Amino acid sequence: MVIRNAENHAKIAAEIGWSAADVAQFIVHIDPMANGQGYLLFPHQNFWENALPKPLRLGNDWVIKTGPIDLEHG
């Protein structure tokens, strides 16, 4: 399981072009790919019941695929 901390958020942010604060706030789940070559990031979606909408600049992808990132696991 990927540890949710500032260092990992910064690494993910650099990979996908978001800020570390946006990663911390809007990525709800991080899964390693089965082949070990990256991660699947699941951002929260803008459903009407969400209190804080995701900014449009972050896109509307349901899943974001990354390349390899050296993330801390626990």
N, C-alpha and C positions, 0 to 999 in steps of 0.2 A: 504494500500500500504506500502510495506517495505521501510524504509528510507535507502538510500545509504550513509553510513558513515563509518569511520574507525572502530568503535566499532562493527558494524554489519558485516563488511567484516572479521574482526578477528574471530568472532564467527562462521561464515560460514566456514572459512578456517580451523578452528580446527575440525569442523565436517567432512569435506570432504578430508582433508589432503593436501590442497593447501596452498600457502602463502596468506596473506591478500592482498598483491599487485597483485597477480594473480587473485584473486576473483574480485578485483576492476577493473582490466583491461579486463578480459575475460568472466565474467558472465554478460550477457546483460539483463536478466530479472529474477525476483524472484516472484513466485506465491505461496501463501499458498495453501496447499492441502485442498480439500473440507471437509475432515473429521477432519481438525485441528490438525493432527498428524505429521506435518512436512511441508516441502517446496519442490517445484519443481524449480530447477535451470536450466536456459537455457544458456549454454555457446555459444559464437559465434563459427561458424564453419569456416573451412579453405576453403573458396571459392576463386577462382583465383583473384577476384577483391579486396579482403581484403588487405589492406596495411601492416598490421602487423599479420603474421601467429601465431596461438596458438602453444606453444611448445608441442612436442610429449609427454612429460612426464605428461601432463594434460589429456591425453586420447582423445578419439573421440566420447564420448557419446553425444547424441543430448539433453538428459534430464538427470539431476542428481537428484535423490530423496534423501531427508534427513529425519532424525527423527526430533522430536521436538527441536527447538532452540528458545531461548528467544530473539527474535529480536525486535528492536524498529520500531513501525509503525507510520505513519503520516496520 
